[in-house]
Amino acid sequence: MEIEKIIVLSCFHPLKLDEKHWLLREEEYLFSFKTLIKEYKNNLFFIDNSIDSILDLKNKELRDLLSIREFPVIYDNNFLNKDLYSSNNNEGFIKLIDGFYSKNKDFKKVIIVNGRILNTEFIIDLILRKYHKEENLFFKIDSENISTDIFLISSDYLKKLIDSLKLNSEKCLQKNFNLFVNKNNLKNISTNLRLIKLLHTDHDDYLKTKLEYIK
């Protein structure tokens, strides 16, 4: 069973941030997207829950990068859809993957990644090279937690994941994610993820950041 798409989740303009920080946010995504597009151009789908049009982006380089691709950046204008936004990160995650699934039910399996991870290509390459025959694959962060930043999932189980997260949306996303993977006995492996993302320590001051290393 071949992997059909790499789904990149993003939120360019979160309303909890000052508009003056949106450009900085876009620069973070630009750094990540450049590598993704260079390596996997023909397999990418982007879905964002904070803009309705590429023209809403302030960064010209990012705008151009997404608008001149040969792959479809927007599907019926539903992959750029403010209606999928939530100020709650957990609910926003659920709305993003549900928004994708509602318009694409005929795929077999996809890789879903957090667009703010700066170096997802390492794990994507690992999946494509070594685990491409798996239907579902998740990665352990530690002995208890499963990464929500990158995973391989089949169509059937993505629907089950969405339903499970919706049912327990008031609970911690991480705990719900762990419970879903373990309850369904889905394959999860321990590996050095080596993923890096910027962790913003103060939403009132977007410049207060540190690099978060996900092992």
C-alpha positions in Angstrom: 0.0 0.0 0.0 1.7 3.2 -1.2 1.7 6.4 0.8 -0.3 8.9 -1.3 0.2 12.3 0.3 2.1 14.2 3.0 -0.4 16.4 4.8 1.2 19.5 6.2 -0.8 21.3 9.0 -0.4 25.0 9.6 -1.9 28.0 11.4 -0.2 31.1 9.9 -2.2 33.7 11.7 -3.4 32.5 15.1 -5.8 35.1 16.6 -4.2 34.8 20.0 -1.1 36.5 18.6 -0.7 40.1 17.7 -0.9 40.8 14.0 2.6 42.3 14.1 3.9 38.8 14.9 2.1 37.0 12.0 5.0 37.9 9.7 7.5 36.2 12.1 5.2 33.2 12.2 5.1 33.0 8.4 8.9 33.1 8.3 9.0 30.0 10.6 6.7 28.1 8.2 8.7 29.3 5.2 11.9 27.8 6.6 10.1 24.4 7.0 8.1 24.6 3.7 11.2 25.2 1.6 12.7 21.9 2.5 9.4 20.0 2.2 8.7 21.4 -1.2 12.2 20.8 -2.4 12.1 17.1 -1.3 8.5 16.1 -1.7 6.9 18.6 -4.1 4.6 16.1 -5.9 3.2 14.5 -2.7 2.3 17.5 -0.6 -1.0 18.9 0.5 -1.2 22.0 2.8 -4.1 22.8 5.0 -4.3 26.0 7.1 -7.0 27.1 9.5 -6.2 30.8 9.7 -6.5 32.2 6.1 -8.9 31.8 3.3 -6.5 32.8 0.5 -2.8 32.7 -0.4 -3.2 36.5 -0.8 -3.7 36.8 3.0 -0.1 35.9 3.5 2.2 38.9 4.2 5.5 37.2 3.3 5.9 37.5 -0.5 8.4 34.6 -0.6 6.0 32.3 1.2 3.1 33.5 -1.0 5.1 32.8 -4.2 6.3 29.5 -2.9 2.8 28.2 -2.3 1.1 29.8 -5.4 3.4 28.6 -8.2 3.6 24.9 -7.2 2.4 22.2 -9.5 0.6 20.4 -6.7 -2.8 21.6 -5.5 -2.4 23.9 -2.5 -6.1 24.4 -2.2 -8.9 21.9 -2.7 -12.2 23.6 -3.3 -10.9 26.4 -1.1 -11.2 24.1 1.9 -7.6 23.7 2.7 -7.3 27.3 3.4 -10.3 27.8 5.7 -10.7 30.1 8.7 -13.7 28.1 9.8 -11.4 25.4 10.9 -9.7 27.7 13.4 -9.8 27.4 17.1 -7.9 29.3 19.8 -7.6 26.0 21.6 -4.7 24.1 20.0 -6.2 20.7 20.7 -9.5 21.6 19.0 -7.6 23.3 16.2 -5.7 20.1 15.5 -9.0 18.1 15.4 -10.6 20.6 13.1 -7.6 20.5 10.7 -7.5 16.7 10.3 -11.3 16.6 10.2 -11.3 19.3 7.5 -8.9 17.3 5.4 -10.8 14.0 5.8 -14.2 15.6 5.0 -13.0 16.4 1.5 -10.7 13.4 1.0 -12.1 10.0 2.0 -10.8 7.9 -0.9 -7.0 7.9 0.0 -5.4 4.7 1.4 -2.9 6.2 3.8 -1.1 9.5 4.4 1.7 11.0 6.5 0.5 13.9 8.7 3.1 16.5 9.9 3.1 19.6 11.9 4.2 22.4 9.5 6.2 24.2 12.2 8.7 21.4 12.7 11.9 22.6 11.1 13.3 19.3 10.0 10.6 16.7 9.4 12.4 15.3 6.3 14.5 12.9 8.5 11.4 11.0 9.8 9.5 11.3 6.4 12.5 9.7 4.7 12.6 7.0 7.4 8.9 6.2 6.8 9.3 6.2 3.0 12.4 4.1 3.0 11.8 1.6 5.8 8.1 1.7 6.8 6.2 2.4 3.6 4.5 -0.9 3.8 3.0 -0.2 7.2 -0.6 1.0 7.2 -0.2 2.9 10.5 2.9 4.0 12.3 3.4 6.3 15.3 6.5 7.4 17.1 7.2 7.4 20.8 8.4 10.6 22.4 9.2 8.8 25.6 7.9 5.7 27.5 4.4 7.1 27.8 3.8 9.6 25.0 3.2 9.3 21.3 4.2 12.1 19.0 1.3 14.2 17.5 3.7 16.1 15.2 4.3 13.3 12.6 2.6 10.0 12.0 1.5 7.6 9.2 -2.2 6.7 9.2 -4.7 4.9 7.0 -8.0 6.3 5.9 -10.0 4.0 8.2 -8.0 4.8 11.3 -7.9 8.6 10.6 -11.7 8.6 10.7 -11.5 6.6 14.0 -8.9 9.0 15.4 -11.0 12.0 14.5 -14.1 10.5 16.2 -12.1 9.5 19.3 -10.6 12.9 19.7 -14.0 14.6 19.2 -15.5 12.4 21.8 -12.9 13.4 24.4 -12.1 16.9 23.1 -12.2 18.4 26.6 -9.3 16.2 27.7 -5.6 16.7 26.9 -4.8 16.0 23.2 -1.6 14.1 24.1 -3.4 11.8 26.5 -6.2 11.1 24.0 -3.7 10.4 21.3 -1.8 8.0 23.5 -5.0 6.2 24.4 -6.1 5.9 20.8 -2.9 4.4 19.6 -2.6 1.9 22.5 -6.3 1.0 22.6 -6.2 0.1 18.9 -2.8 -1.7 19.2 -1.3 0.5 16.4 2.3 0.1 15.7 4.5 2.6 17.5 8.2 2.6 17.7 11.0 4.2 19.7 13.5 6.1 17.6 15.5 9.3 17.9 13.1 11.7 16.2 15.6 14.5 16.2 12.7 17.0 15.4 13.2 20.7 16.1 10.6 23.4 16.5 10.5 26.9 18.0 8.8 26.9 21.3 7.3 30.3 22.1 7.5 30.9 25.8 5.3 34.0 26.0 2.3 34.7 23.6 2.4 38.3 24.6 6.0 38.5 23.3 6.4 36.3 20.3 10.2 36.9 20.3 10.6 35.1 23.5 11.5 31.7 22.1 13.7 28.7 22.5 14.4 25.7 20.4 12.5 22.6 21.5 14.2 19.3 20.6 11.9 16.3 20.4 13.9 13.2 20.9 
